[in-house]
């Protein structure tokens, strides 16, 4: 008898607690992005279910309110009619919770609010801005709570390899974290924040040649500034330095004629016959500081206009053939050819998919329509270094570099104008060879 009384008492308390938390119904849930496809995450039922569960939990914790058990809110674009209500029967039920979610690109945010901050750290560091507006209506005529929050998205510590997505600031996981953190603040009336920042890992475009190949491999971060790069290779600090871009005219006639090999002179004359008239040696010094090696990069090239002419930067076309060299003193360390715009149909970028750049399991379809683009190398470098065949494939706007020795991959490096991060596949490659290849691959003419 006593056990029955205790059971009845506990059951009664549970029922009382449930009744004490009033129901609140999903009202208008709208979204818009002026930046990219981030709102496509709402089409994912798993993300939507997680959001609904967290919203219900936070409403109970912060406001002693809860969603109906059947609640399944959905976000609709601003431009479409309709609300986020999942059940027509709830249309006239109150109180209601309404959420508007907007995303601005940094430039769009500046223009929208007419801000004079185009040259500040804000522009350099903030990749996207989310604006969340939350209201609670006790009835159709009034609003009991109205709050808004701006979230400034910045890139956090990254380990990803691949091509970053330029119009998607967060991964699927990062998007869920963004919404949870924002709801925590908006539903807690004791928290007065109107602006916060979040540092997140940026998403990378899907591919079939980087993500799987680098999964589980240690990443090496590179500190690059002012044409100097520092990194650790095989537990030893390395320092590489690139000198300024220089050139030397190739004089084809007269007493100051440049001494050229027969085959190079023939190649230049063929280009002249086709209408080209200006040829130079592109020069750049490279320094392997720890290895105490000083190199000179020498690349004959054709210009679209005379150097020094007042105009936009002239088009530079490396001379076809294996006429390009990396020298140290009088020794030729590497000799190679350079080709531009070379397709590799076996390697592909999947623009409808994104990942965190580290784990193939994170691959996520962000757009319903497949968009598959074969890789084209901006530059394909092929030759020998110390008698060993090598190649460097530079693609994706000169952001991705693949390094090969004896036709085997030894490294993939990413970086805009300077190395940012790389993965080593072959631990037998020497620091001297690897550093020489980096000096070639990241020289200023391949930008």
C-alpha positions as CSV (number, residue, x, y, z in Angstrom):
1,X,0.0,0.0,0.0
2,X,2.8,2.4,0.9
3,X,4.5,1.7,-2.5
4,X,1.3,2.6,-4.3
5,X,1.0,5.8,-2.4
6,X,4.6,6.8,-3.2
7,X,4.1,5.9,-6.9
8,X,1.0,8.0,-7.1
9,X,2.7,10.9,-5.4
10,X,5.7,10.8,-7.9
11,X,3.3,10.5,-10.8
12,X,1.3,13.5,-9.6
13,X,4.5,15.6,-9.2
14,X,5.5,14.8,-12.8
15,X,2.1,15.7,-14.1
16,X,2.1,18.9,-12.1
17,X,5.6,19.8,-13.4
18,X,4.5,19.2,-17.0
19,X,1.4,21.3,-16.5
20,X,3.5,24.1,-14.9
21,X,5.4,24.5,-18.1
22,X,3.0,26.1,-20.6
23,X,3.0,25.3,-24.2
24,X,4.5,27.7,-26.8
25,X,3.8,27.2,-30.5
26,X,6.1,27.7,-33.5
27,X,5.1,30.9,-35.3
28,X,7.0,32.4,-38.1
29,X,10.5,30.9,-38.8
30,X,12.1,32.8,-41.7
31,X,15.6,32.8,-43.2
32,X,17.7,34.6,-45.8
33,X,21.3,34.7,-46.9
34,X,22.8,37.4,-49.1
35,X,26.1,35.5,-49.1
36,X,25.8,31.8,-50.1
37,X,24.1,28.5,-49.5
38,X,24.2,28.3,-45.7
39,X,20.4,28.3,-45.3
40,X,20.4,25.0,-47.2
41,X,21.3,23.4,-43.9
42,X,17.7,23.8,-42.9
43,X,16.7,21.3,-45.5
44,X,18.5,18.6,-43.5
45,X,16.0,16.8,-41.3
46,X,18.7,15.8,-38.8
47,X,19.8,19.4,-38.3
48,X,16.2,20.6,-38.1
49,X,15.4,17.9,-35.5
50,X,18.5,18.8,-33.4
51,X,17.5,22.5,-33.6
52,X,13.9,21.7,-32.5
53,X,15.1,19.6,-29.6
54,X,17.6,22.2,-28.4
55,X,15.0,25.0,-28.7
56,X,12.5,23.0,-26.6
57,X,15.2,22.2,-24.0
58,X,16.2,25.9,-23.8
59,X,12.7,27.1,-23.6
60,X,12.1,24.8,-20.6
61,X,15.3,25.8,-18.9
62,X,15.1,29.6,-19.5
63,X,11.4,30.4,-19.7
64,X,9.4,27.4,-18.3
65,X,7.8,27.0,-21.7
66,X,7.9,24.0,-23.9
67,X,7.0,23.1,-27.5
68,X,4.1,20.7,-28.2
69,X,5.2,17.1,-28.7
70,X,4.2,17.1,-32.3
71,X,6.1,20.4,-33.1
72,X,8.2,20.3,-36.2
73,X,9.0,23.9,-37.1
74,X,10.6,24.7,-40.4
75,X,12.4,27.7,-41.8
76,X,11.1,29.3,-45.0
77,X,12.8,31.9,-47.1
78,X,11.8,35.5,-46.6
79,X,10.7,35.8,-50.2
80,X,8.1,33.0,-49.9
81,X,4.8,33.2,-48.3
82,X,4.1,31.0,-45.3
83,X,5.4,30.5,-41.8
84,X,7.4,28.0,-39.9
85,X,4.3,26.3,-38.4
86,X,4.3,22.6,-38.9
87,X,0.6,22.1,-38.1
88,X,-2.3,24.2,-39.4
89,X,-4.2,23.5,-36.2
90,X,-1.6,25.5,-34.3
91,X,-2.1,28.6,-36.5
92,X,-4.3,30.4,-33.9
93,X,-2.6,29.0,-30.8
94,X,-0.7,31.3,-28.5
95,X,1.8,32.1,-27.2
96,X,4.0,31.9,-30.3
97,X,7.8,32.0,-30.8
98,X,9.1,33.6,-34.0
99,X,12.6,33.5,-35.3
100,X,14.2,35.4,-38.2
101,X,17.7,34.4,-39.3
102,X,19.7,36.5,-41.8
103,X,23.3,36.2,-43.1
104,X,25.3,39.0,-44.6
105,X,28.7,38.9,-46.3
106,X,31.1,41.3,-44.7
107,X,30.8,43.7,-47.7
108,X,27.1,43.3,-47.7
109,X,26.9,44.1,-44.0
110,X,29.0,47.3,-44.5
111,X,26.8,48.4,-47.3
112,X,23.5,47.6,-45.5
113,X,24.4,49.7,-42.5
114,X,26.5,52.3,-44.4
115,X,29.6,51.6,-42.3
116,X,33.0,53.3,-43.0
117,X,35.2,50.4,-42.0
118,X,36.4,48.9,-45.3
119,X,40.1,49.1,-44.4
120,X,39.9,47.9,-40.8
121,X,40.7,44.6,-39.1
122,X,36.9,43.9,-39.2
123,X,37.0,43.4,-42.9
124,X,40.1,41.2,-42.7
125,X,39.0,39.0,-39.9
126,X,35.2,38.7,-40.2
127,X,34.0,36.3,-42.9
128,X,30.3,36.6,-42.3
129,X,27.6,38.1,-40.1
130,X,24.5,36.4,-38.8
131,X,21.6,38.4,-37.5
132,X,19.0,36.5,-35.3
133,X,15.7,38.1,-34.2
134,X,13.5,36.3,-31.7
135,X,10.1,37.4,-30.6
136,X,7.4,35.8,-28.3
137,X,3.8,36.8,-28.8
138,X,1.3,36.1,-26.0
139,X,-1.5,36.9,-28.5
140,X,-1.9,38.3,-32.0
141,X,-1.9,41.9,-30.9
142,X,1.2,42.1,-28.6
143,X,4.8,41.0,-28.1
144,X,6.1,40.1,-24.7
145,X,9.7,39.5,-25.7
146,X,11.8,40.9,-28.6
147,X,15.5,40.3,-28.8
148,X,18.1,40.4,-31.5
149,X,21.7,39.2,-31.7
150,X,24.5,39.7,-34.3
151,X,27.1,36.9,-34.6
152,X,30.4,37.8,-36.3
153,X,32.0,34.7,-37.8
154,X,35.8,34.4,-37.7
155,X,38.1,31.6,-38.8
156,X,39.3,29.6,-35.9
157,X,42.3,27.3,-35.7
158,X,42.2,25.1,-38.9
159,X,43.6,21.7,-39.8
160,X,41.7,21.3,-43.1
161,X,43.3,20.6,-46.4
162,X,41.7,21.6,-49.7
163,X,40.0,24.5,-51.3
164,X,38.1,26.7,-48.8
165,X,34.5,27.6,-49.7
166,X,34.4,31.4,-50.2
167,X,30.6,31.9,-49.5
168,X,29.9,29.4,-46.8
169,X,31.3,30.4,-43.4
170,X,30.5,27.3,-41.3
171,X,30.3,23.5,-41.6
172,X,27.0,21.7,-40.7
173,X,28.4,21.1,-37.2
174,X,29.4,24.7,-36.9
175,X,25.9,25.9,-38.0
176,X,24.3,23.8,-35.3
177,X,26.7,25.2,-32.7
178,X,25.9,28.8,-33.9
179,X,22.2,28.3,-33.5
180,X,22.5,26.7,-30.0
181,X,24.8,29.4,-28.7
182,X,22.5,32.1,-30.1
183,X,19.4,30.6,-28.6
184,X,21.1,30.3,-25.3
185,X,21.7,34.1,-25.3
186,X,18.3,35.2,-26.8
187,X,16.2,33.1,-24.4
188,X,18.1,34.2,-21.3
189,X,16.9,37.7,-20.4
190,X,19.7,38.1,-17.8
191,X,22.3,38.1,-20.7
192,X,22.4,41.4,-22.4
193,X,24.7,40.7,-25.3
194,X,23.6,42.1,-28.6
195,X,26.8,41.1,-30.5
196,X,29.2,38.2,-30.1
197,X,31.9,36.6,-32.2
198,X,32.4,32.9,-33.0
199,X,35.6,31.3,-34.2
200,X,34.8,28.3,-36.4
201,X,36.6,25.9,-38.7
202,X,36.0,26.9,-42.3
203,X,34.4,24.4,-44.8
204,X,36.3,23.0,-47.8
205,X,34.9,22.1,-51.2
206,X,34.6,18.3,-51.7
207,X,37.2,16.6,-53.9
208,X,38.5,13.2,-54.9
209,X,42.2,13.8,-54.5
210,X,42.9,15.7,-51.3
211,X,40.5,14.8,-48.5
212,X,40.8,11.0,-48.7
213,X,44.6,11.2,-49.3
214,X,45.3,13.5,-46.4
215,X,42.8,12.0,-43.9
216,X,44.6,11.0,-40.7
217,X,47.9,12.6,-41.8
218,X,49.7,15.1,-39.6
219,X,49.3,18.7,-40.7
220,X,52.3,21.0,-40.6
221,X,51.4,24.7,-40.1
222,X,53.5,27.3,-41.8
223,X,54.1,30.8,-40.4
224,X,54.5,33.0,-43.5
225,X,55.0,36.8,-43.6
226,X,57.0,39.2,-45.8
227,X,58.2,36.3,-48.1
228,X,59.6,34.3,-45.2
229,X,58.1,31.0,-44.2
230,X,58.9,29.0,-41.0
231,X,57.8,25.4,-40.3
232,X,59.0,22.2,-38.7
233,X,60.0,19.3,-40.9
234,X,61.0,16.0,-39.4
235,X,61.4,17.6,-36.0
236,X,63.7,20.3,-37.3
237,X,62.9,24.0,-37.7
238,X,63.0,25.2,-41.4
239,X,63.2,28.8,-42.7
240,X,62.6,29.6,-46.4
241,X,63.0,33.1,-47.9
242,X,62.0,34.4,-51.3
243,X,63.7,37.5,-52.7
244,X,62.0,40.2,-54.8
245,X,60.8,39.6,-58.3
246,X,63.4,40.7,-60.9
247,X,63.9,40.3,-64.6
248,X,66.7,40.6,-67.1
249,X,66.0,41.4,-70.8
250,X,66.9,38.8,-73.4
251,X,68.7,40.7,-76.1
252,X,68.5,38.9,-79.4
253,X,70.6,41.1,-81.6
254,X,73.7,43.3,-81.6
255,X,76.9,43.3,-79.6
256,X,75.1,42.8,-76.3
257,X,73.2,39.8,-77.5
258,X,72.3,37.3,-74.7
259,X,74.1,34.0,-74.9
260,X,71.5,31.3,-75.4
261,X,71.6,27.6,-76.0
262,X,70.7,26.7,-79.6
263,X,67.3,25.1,-78.7
264,X,66.2,28.0,-76.5
265,X,67.1,30.5,-79.2
266,X,65.1,28.4,-81.7
267,X,62.2,28.4,-79.4
268,X,62.3,32.1,-78.9
269,X,62.5,32.7,-82.7
270,X,59.5,30.5,-83.2
271,X,57.5,32.7,-80.8
272,X,58.8,35.8,-82.5
273,X,57.6,34.5,-85.8
274,X,54.1,34.1,-84.2
275,X,54.1,37.8,-83.2
276,X,55.8,37.9,-79.8
277,X,58.6,40.4,-79.5
278,X,59.6,40.8,-75.8
279,X,61.4,38.1,-73.9
280,X,63.0,38.2,-70.4
281,X,64.5,36.0,-67.8
282,X,62.3,36.0,-64.8
283,X,64.5,35.9,-61.7
284,X,64.0,35.3,-58.0
285,X,66.4,34.4,-55.3
286,X,65.4,31.7,-52.8
287,X,67.2,30.9,-49.6
288,X,67.1,27.7,-47.5
289,X,68.3,29.3,-44.3
290,X,68.8,26.2,-42.1
291,X,70.3,24.2,-45.0
292,X,72.6,27.2,-45.8
293,X,71.6,27.0,-49.5
294,X,71.1,30.1,-51.7
295,X,69.3,29.5,-55.0
296,X,68.5,31.5,-58.1
297,X,65.3,30.8,-60.1
298,X,65.8,31.5,-63.8
299,X,62.7,31.3,-66.1
300,X,62.7,32.6,-69.7
301,X,59.4,34.1,-70.5
302,X,57.5,36.0,-73.1
303,X,55.7,39.3,-72.2
304,X,52.6,40.7,-73.7
305,X,54.0,44.2,-73.5
306,X,57.3,45.9,-72.8
307,X,58.4,45.9,-69.2
308,X,58.1,49.4,-67.8
309,X,55.3,50.5,-70.1
310,X,52.5,52.3,-68.2
311,X,49.6,49.8,-68.2
312,X,48.2,47.0,-66.2
313,X,50.5,44.1,-65.3
314,X,51.6,42.4,-68.5
315,X,50.7,38.8,-69.2
316,X,53.6,36.5,-68.5
317,X,53.9,33.3,-70.5
318,X,56.8,31.0,-69.5
319,X,58.7,29.8,-72.6
320,X,57.6,26.3,-73.6
321,X,60.2,23.6,-73.1
322,X,62.6,22.5,-70.4
323,X,64.5,25.8,-70.2
324,X,63.7,26.8,-66.6
325,X,66.3,26.3,-63.9
326,X,67.0,26.4,-60.2
327,X,70.7,27.0,-59.8
328,X,73.0,27.3,-56.8
329,X,76.2,29.1,-57.8
330,X,77.3,27.4,-61.0
331,X,75.4,24.2,-60.3
332,X,72.0,23.5,-61.9
333,X,69.9,21.9,-59.1
334,X,66.7,21.5,-61.1
335,X,65.7,21.9,-64.7
336,X,62.1,21.9,-65.8
337,X,59.3,22.9,-68.1
338,X,56.2,24.9,-67.3
339,X,52.8,24.4,-68.9
340,X,49.7,26.5,-68.2
341,X,46.0,25.5,-68.1
342,X,46.6,21.8,-68.1
343,X,43.5,19.6,-67.5
344,X,43.6,16.5,-65.2
345,X,40.2,14.8,-65.8
346,X,40.9,12.2,-63.1
347,X,40.9,14.8,-60.4
348,X,37.6,16.6,-59.5
349,X,36.2,19.2,-57.3
350,X,32.6,18.7,-56.0
351,X,31.2,22.2,-55.5
352,X,27.9,20.8,-54.3
353,X,29.6,19.1,-51.3
354,X,31.6,20.5,-48.4
355,X,33.7,19.0,-45.6
356,X,35.8,20.0,-42.6
357,X,38.9,19.3,-44.7
358,X,40.1,16.6,-42.3
359,X,37.6,13.7,-42.2
360,X,35.9,12.1,-45.2
361,X,32.9,11.3,-42.9
362,X,32.3,15.0,-42.6
363,X,31.5,15.3,-46.4
364,X,28.1,17.0,-46.7
365,X,25.9,17.7,-49.7
366,X,25.0,21.4,-49.4
367,X,23.4,21.8,-52.8
368,X,20.9,19.4,-54.4
369,X,22.2,19.9,-57.9
370,X,25.6,18.1,-58.5
371,X,28.4,20.4,-59.7
372,X,31.5,18.5,-60.6
373,X,34.5,20.3,-62.1
374,X,37.6,18.6,-63.3
375,X,40.8,20.0,-62.0
376,X,42.8,22.2,-64.4
377,X,46.4,23.1,-63.4
378,X,47.1,26.8,-63.5
379,X,50.8,25.7,-63.8
380,X,52.2,22.2,-64.3
381,X,55.9,22.1,-63.6
382,X,57.8,18.9,-64.8
383,X,61.5,18.2,-64.8
384,X,64.4,16.8,-62.8
385,X,65.9,17.8,-59.5
386,X,69.3,16.4,-58.7
387,X,68.6,13.9,-61.5
388,X,65.3,12.7,-60.0
389,X,62.0,13.3,-61.9
390,X,59.7,15.7,-60.2
391,X,56.5,17.6,-60.9
392,X,54.4,20.3,-59.2
393,X,50.7,20.7,-60.0
394,X,49.4,24.1,-59.1
395,X,45.6,24.5,-59.2
396,X,42.5,26.2,-57.9
397,X,43.7,29.8,-58.4
398,X,47.3,28.8,-57.3
399,X,46.0,27.8,-53.9
400,X,46.7,24.1,-54.0
401,X,50.1,22.6,-54.8
402,X,50.8,18.8,-55.3
403,X,54.4,17.7,-55.2
404,X,55.7,14.5,-56.8
405,X,59.0,12.7,-56.9
406,X,59.5,9.8,-59.3
407,X,55.8,10.1,-60.1
408,X,54.9,9.4,-56.5
409,X,53.1,12.0,-54.3
410,X,55.3,13.4,-51.5
411,X,53.3,16.3,-50.3
412,X,50.2,18.6,-50.8
413,X,50.5,22.2,-49.7
414,X,47.9,24.9,-49.6
415,X,48.3,28.7,-49.4
416,X,47.5,31.9,-51.0
417,X,50.7,33.5,-52.3
418,X,52.7,31.7,-49.5
419,X,52.5,28.3,-47.9
420,X,49.9,28.0,-45.0
421,X,49.8,24.3,-44.3
422,X,51.1,21.0,-45.8
423,X,51.0,17.3,-45.4
424,X,54.0,15.0,-46.1
425,X,53.4,11.5,-47.5
426,X,57.0,10.4,-48.0
427,X,59.2,10.6,-44.9
428,X,62.2,9.6,-46.9
429,X,62.3,12.9,-48.8
430,X,65.2,15.1,-47.6
431,X,64.7,18.5,-46.2
432,X,67.1,19.9,-48.9
433,X,65.0,18.5,-51.7
434,X,61.6,19.4,-50.1
435,X,62.7,23.0,-49.4
436,X,64.0,23.4,-53.0
437,X,60.7,22.2,-54.3
438,X,58.8,24.6,-52.1
439,X,61.0,27.5,-53.3
440,X,60.1,26.6,-56.9
441,X,56.4,25.9,-56.2
442,X,55.7,29.1,-54.2
443,X,57.8,31.4,-56.3
444,X,56.2,34.8,-56.9
445,X,55.5,34.2,-60.6
446,X,53.2,31.3,-59.9
447,X,50.7,33.5,-58.1
